Amino acid sequence: MTPEQAAAISAIASIIAQIGTWPIGTVIIAIMFGPWIMMWLTSRTMEKKLEAAQKMFDGAMEMYKNNIKLVENYERIADEQADTIRLSTAAITELTTWLKTKTPCHQLLAAQLRSIQK
């Protein structure tokens, strides 16, 4: 027999020796209601753990919903930025075309001088 087994047997023997001094009604009540009390305590502990897990899950779901909103807002901003880039590109293209086809200033001046001289 190992020392652990001997210690367990001696602990059980001391418990039985102490129970021997209890009235028989207390022993019967302990035997009948002990499992029920332990089951209630265990279920209460499990309920607390379940509540904690539910809070963690709700927090994760809230973060997920916030991330969805963030992505939707980012997409909207990206679309607006793309529109701004298109408008800027069109304006720059139009300006470049106008500058390329515009008569230079010195030619306009020369044409005005010729018209004045005539």
C-alpha positions as a Markdown table, in Angstrom:
| # | Residue | x | y | z |
|---|---|---|---|---|
| 1 | Met | 0.0 | 0.0 | 0.0 |
| 2 | Thr | 1.3 | 3.4 | -1.0 |
| 3 | Pro | 1.6 | 6.3 | 1.5 |
| 4 | Glu | -1.2 | 8.2 | -0.4 |
| 5 | Gln | -3.6 | 5.3 | -0.1 |
| 6 | Ala | -2.8 | 4.9 | 3.6 |
| 7 | Ala | -3.4 | 8.6 | 4.2 |
| 8 | Ala | -6.8 | 8.4 | 2.3 |
| 9 | Ile | -7.9 | 5.4 | 4.3 |
| 10 | Ser | -7.0 | 7.1 | 7.6 |
| 11 | Ala | -8.8 | 10.3 | 6.5 |
| 12 | Ile | -12.0 | 8.2 | 5.7 |
| 13 | Ala | -11.7 | 6.4 | 9.0 |
| 14 | Ser | -11.5 | 9.7 | 10.9 |
| 15 | Ile | -14.6 | 11.0 | 9.0 |
| 16 | Ile | -16.5 | 7.8 | 9.9 |
| 17 | Ala | -15.4 | 8.1 | 13.5 |
| 18 | Gln | -16.7 | 11.7 | 13.6 |
| 19 | Ile | -20.0 | 10.7 | 11.9 |
| 20 | Gly | -20.5 | 8.0 | 14.5 |
| 21 | Thr | -21.2 | 10.8 | 17.1 |
| 22 | Trp | -23.9 | 12.4 | 14.9 |
| 23 | Pro | -27.5 | 11.5 | 15.4 |
| 24 | Ile | -28.7 | 9.0 | 12.8 |
| 25 | Gly | -31.2 | 11.6 | 11.4 |
| 26 | Thr | -28.4 | 13.9 | 10.5 |
| 27 | Val | -26.5 | 11.2 | 8.6 |
| 28 | Ile | -29.7 | 10.2 | 6.7 |
| 29 | Ile | -30.4 | 13.9 | 5.8 |
| 30 | Ala | -26.8 | 14.3 | 4.7 |
| 31 | Ile | -27.0 | 11.2 | 2.5 |
| 32 | Met | -30.3 | 12.2 | 1.0 |
| 33 | Phe | -29.8 | 15.9 | 0.4 |
| 34 | Gly | -26.0 | 16.1 | 0.0 |
| 35 | Pro | -26.0 | 15.1 | -3.7 |
| 36 | Trp | -28.8 | 17.6 | -4.3 |
| 37 | Ile | -26.9 | 20.4 | -2.6 |
| 38 | Met | -23.8 | 19.6 | -4.5 |
| 39 | Met | -25.7 | 19.5 | -7.7 |
| 40 | Trp | -27.2 | 22.9 | -7.0 |
| 41 | Leu | -23.8 | 24.4 | -6.2 |
| 42 | Thr | -22.3 | 22.9 | -9.3 |
| 43 | Ser | -25.2 | 24.2 | -11.5 |
| 44 | Arg | -24.9 | 27.7 | -10.0 |
| 45 | Thr | -21.2 | 27.7 | -10.7 |
| 46 | Met | -21.9 | 26.6 | -14.3 |
| 47 | Glu | -24.5 | 29.3 | -14.7 |
| 48 | Lys | -22.0 | 32.0 | -13.6 |
| 49 | Lys | -19.5 | 30.6 | -16.1 |
| 50 | Leu | -22.2 | 30.6 | -18.8 |
| 51 | Glu | -23.1 | 34.2 | -18.0 |
| 52 | Ala | -19.4 | 35.2 | -18.2 |
| 53 | Ala | -19.1 | 33.4 | -21.5 |
| 54 | Gln | -22.2 | 35.1 | -22.8 |
| 55 | Lys | -20.9 | 38.5 | -21.9 |
| 56 | Met | -17.6 | 37.7 | -23.7 |
| 57 | Phe | -19.6 | 36.5 | -26.8 |
| 58 | Asp | -21.8 | 39.7 | -26.7 |
| 59 | Gly | -18.7 | 41.8 | -26.6 |
| 60 | Ala | -17.2 | 40.0 | -29.5 |
| 61 | Met | -20.4 | 40.4 | -31.5 |
| 62 | Glu | -20.5 | 44.1 | -30.7 |
| 63 | Met | -16.9 | 44.5 | -31.9 |
| 64 | Tyr | -17.8 | 42.6 | -35.1 |
| 65 | Lys | -20.8 | 44.9 | -35.7 |
| 66 | Asn | -18.5 | 48.0 | -35.1 |
| 67 | Asn | -16.0 | 46.6 | -37.6 |
| 68 | Ile | -18.8 | 46.2 | -40.2 |
| 69 | Lys | -19.8 | 49.8 | -39.7 |
| 70 | Leu | -16.1 | 50.8 | -40.0 |
| 71 | Val | -15.7 | 48.9 | -43.3 |
| 72 | Glu | -19.0 | 50.4 | -44.7 |
| 73 | Asn | -17.8 | 53.9 | -43.8 |
| 74 | Tyr | -14.4 | 53.2 | -45.3 |
| 75 | Glu | -16.0 | 52.0 | -48.6 |
| 76 | Arg | -18.1 | 55.2 | -48.7 |
| 77 | Ile | -15.0 | 57.4 | -48.2 |
| 78 | Ala | -13.1 | 55.4 | -50.8 |
| 79 | Asp | -15.9 | 55.9 | -53.3 |
| 80 | Glu | -16.0 | 59.6 | -52.6 |
| 81 | Gln | -12.2 | 59.8 | -52.9 |
| 82 | Ala | -12.4 | 58.0 | -56.3 |
| 83 | Asp | -15.0 | 60.5 | -57.5 |
| 84 | Thr | -12.8 | 63.4 | -56.4 |
| 85 | Ile | -9.8 | 61.9 | -58.2 |
| 86 | Arg | -11.9 | 61.5 | -61.4 |
| 87 | Leu | -13.1 | 65.1 | -61.2 |
| 88 | Ser | -9.6 | 66.4 | -60.6 |
| 89 | Thr | -8.2 | 64.4 | -63.5 |
| 90 | Ala | -11.0 | 65.7 | -65.8 |
| 91 | Ala | -10.3 | 69.3 | -64.7 |
| 92 | Ile | -6.5 | 68.9 | -65.2 |
| 93 | Thr | -7.1 | 67.3 | -68.6 |
| 94 | Glu | -9.4 | 70.2 | -69.6 |
| 95 | Leu | -6.9 | 72.8 | -68.4 |
| 96 | Thr | -4.1 | 71.1 | -70.3 |
| 97 | Thr | -6.2 | 71.0 | -73.5 |
| 98 | Trp | -7.1 | 74.7 | -73.1 |
| 99 | Leu | -3.5 | 75.6 | -72.5 |
| 100 | Lys | -2.3 | 73.7 | -75.5 |
| 101 | Thr | -4.9 | 75.3 | -77.9 |
| 102 | Lys | -4.7 | 78.8 | -76.4 |
| 103 | Thr | -3.1 | 81.4 | -78.5 |
| 104 | Pro | 0.1 | 82.6 | -76.8 |
| 105 | Cys | -0.1 | 86.1 | -75.4 |
| 106 | His | 2.6 | 87.6 | -77.6 |
| 107 | Gln | 0.8 | 86.5 | -80.7 |
| 108 | Leu | -2.4 | 88.2 | -79.5 |
| 109 | Leu | -0.5 | 91.4 | -78.8 |
| 110 | Ala | 1.0 | 91.3 | -82.3 |
| 111 | Ala | -2.5 | 90.8 | -83.8 |
| 112 | Gln | -3.9 | 93.7 | -81.9 |
| 113 | Leu | -1.0 | 95.9 | -83.0 |
| 114 | Arg | -1.6 | 95.0 | -86.6 |
| 115 | Ser | -5.3 | 95.8 | -86.4 |
| 116 | Ile | -4.5 | 99.2 | -84.8 |
| 117 | Gln | -1.9 | 100.0 | -87.5 |
| 118 | Lys | -4.4 | 99.3 | -90.3 |
